[in-house]
Amino acid sequence: MGLSIRAYAAHRGVSHTSVRKAIASGRLMPEPDGTIDPVKANHAWVRNADPSKARDTSKLKPVPEAAVGAVKDTLSEAGAPVIGGMSYLHAKTAEKVLTIQLLREKLRREKGEVVERDYAIEQGFSFARRLRDQWLGWPARVSALMAADLGVDAHKLEALLTEQVREQLQASAADELRLHDRTG
């Protein structure tokens, strides 16, 4: 049992239309059950190819390994890992997947579902600075009232509260804001 026309086209790295045209023209012969034996078909494809329509591969630039790796990664992320060699069909599929992913991200931004990383960091830093400033001002605002209620020296209480707030802020400053990618 051989491959379907579409499966052979994917194996060969061509469109299913090209395979159908090759069958219609007699360049490829399907098996009696309508499937295609890939070994026989590969030999027939090369043997019966029209030389006038062949590409001049000497002028083609080699594809960098990084690009091939990127295509494989994109297809793997989309759930269609590349098995065997890289083909034009694989590259076109990866291009379509990547285009859809980019359009999806653009739509998410336009809907307000996504915030730019730099903006989020800037807003987080600004919020933390305002919070720090409020805490640094807190001992001066409350120490006189607390000292009166407790019957202690207001300046000593303010100095003690300020020292404790600064120690807490120092400990908190060791924590850093981490924005992780939550996809996948």
C-alpha positions in Angstrom: 0.0 0.0 0.0 1.4 3.3 -1.1 0.8 7.0 -0.1 -2.2 9.1 -1.0 -1.7 11.8 -3.6 -1.5 14.5 -0.9 0.8 12.4 1.3 3.2 11.8 -1.7 3.0 15.5 -2.6 4.1 16.4 1.0 6.8 13.7 0.8 8.0 15.1 -2.5 7.7 18.8 -1.4 5.3 19.8 -4.2 1.6 20.6 -4.4 -0.9 17.8 -4.8 -1.9 19.6 -8.1 1.6 18.9 -9.4 1.2 15.2 -8.5 -2.2 15.0 -10.2 -0.8 16.7 -13.3 2.1 14.2 -13.4 -0.4 11.3 -13.2 -2.7 12.8 -15.9 0.3 13.3 -18.2 1.5 9.8 -17.6 4.8 10.8 -15.9 3.7 9.0 -12.8 1.7 5.7 -12.5 -0.4 5.1 -9.4 -0.7 1.6 -8.0 -3.9 -0.4 -8.8 -5.5 0.8 -5.5 -4.9 4.5 -6.5 -2.1 5.0 -4.1 1.5 6.0 -5.0 4.6 3.9 -4.3 7.1 6.6 -3.2 10.2 4.7 -4.4 8.8 4.1 -7.9 7.3 7.5 -8.1 10.6 9.3 -7.1 12.4 7.4 -9.8 9.7 8.2 -12.4 9.6 11.9 -11.2 13.3 12.3 -11.9 13.3 10.2 -15.1 10.2 11.8 -16.7 10.9 15.4 -15.6 10.8 18.0 -18.4 14.4 19.4 -18.5 13.1 22.7 -19.9 11.0 23.3 -16.8 13.8 22.3 -14.4 15.2 25.0 -12.1 18.8 26.0 -12.4 19.8 25.0 -8.9 23.4 26.3 -9.4 22.0 29.9 -9.0 20.1 29.1 -5.8 21.6 30.3 -2.6 22.0 27.7 0.2 19.5 28.1 3.0 21.2 28.9 6.3 20.9 26.3 9.0 19.4 29.0 11.3 16.5 29.5 8.8 15.9 25.7 8.5 16.0 25.5 12.3 13.5 28.3 12.6 11.1 26.6 10.1 11.3 23.3 12.1 10.7 25.2 15.4 7.7 27.0 13.9 6.2 23.8 12.6 6.9 22.0 15.9 5.1 24.7 17.9 2.2 24.4 15.5 2.1 20.6 16.1 3.4 19.6 12.7 7.0 18.5 13.3 9.3 18.0 10.2 10.1 14.4 9.5 12.9 13.8 7.1 14.3 16.6 4.9 13.1 20.2 4.6 11.0 20.9 1.6 9.5 24.0 0.0 6.1 22.8 1.2 7.4 22.7 4.8 8.8 26.3 4.4 5.5 27.6 3.0 3.6 25.9 5.8 5.9 27.5 8.4 5.5 30.9 6.7 1.7 30.6 6.9 1.8 29.4 10.6 4.1 32.3 11.5 1.9 34.8 9.6 -1.2 33.5 11.5 0.7 33.8 14.8 1.8 37.3 14.1 -1.8 38.3 13.1 -3.1 36.7 16.3 -0.7 38.7 18.4 -1.5 41.9 16.5 -5.2 41.3 17.2 -4.6 40.6 20.9 -2.7 43.9 21.1 -5.5 45.8 19.4 -8.1 44.2 21.7 -6.0 45.4 24.7 -5.3 41.8 25.9 -1.5 42.3 25.6 0.7 44.9 27.2 4.2 45.8 25.8 6.9 44.4 28.1 8.8 47.7 28.4 5.6 49.6 29.3 4.7 47.0 32.0 8.2 47.3 33.5 8.0 51.1 33.4 4.6 51.1 35.1 5.8 48.6 37.7 8.9 50.6 38.5 6.8 53.8 38.8 4.3 52.1 41.1 7.0 50.7 43.3 8.7 54.2 43.6 5.3 55.8 44.6 4.8 53.0 47.2 8.3 53.5 48.6 7.8 57.3 48.9 4.5 56.8 50.7 6.1 54.4 53.2 9.1 56.7 53.8 6.7 59.5 54.7 4.5 57.4 56.9 6.6 57.6 60.1 6.5 61.4 60.1 2.7 61.4 59.6 1.8 58.9 62.3 4.6 59.1 64.9 3.2 62.2 66.8 -0.3 60.6 67.2 1.2 57.2 68.2 3.6 58.9 70.7 0.7 60.7 72.3 -1.3 57.5 72.7 1.6 55.6 74.1 3.1 58.4 76.2 6.6 58.2 74.6 8.9 60.7 73.0 7.6 61.5 69.5 11.1 62.1 68.0 12.4 58.7 69.3 9.3 56.9 68.0 9.6 58.6 64.5 13.3 57.6 64.3 12.5 54.0 65.3 9.7 53.7 62.8 11.8 55.3 60.1 14.6 52.8 60.7 12.2 49.9 60.7 10.5 51.1 57.4 13.9 51.5 55.7 15.0 48.0 56.8 11.8 46.6 55.3 12.2 48.6 52.1 15.8 47.4 51.8 14.7 43.8 52.2 11.9 44.3 49.6 14.4 46.0 47.2 16.2 42.6 46.9 13.1 41.2 45.1 13.0 41.9 41.4 10.1 42.1 39.0 10.1 39.2 36.6 7.9 39.1 33.6 7.8 35.5 32.3 6.3 34.3 29.1 3.3 32.3 30.1 2.6 30.7 26.7 3.2 27.0 26.0 
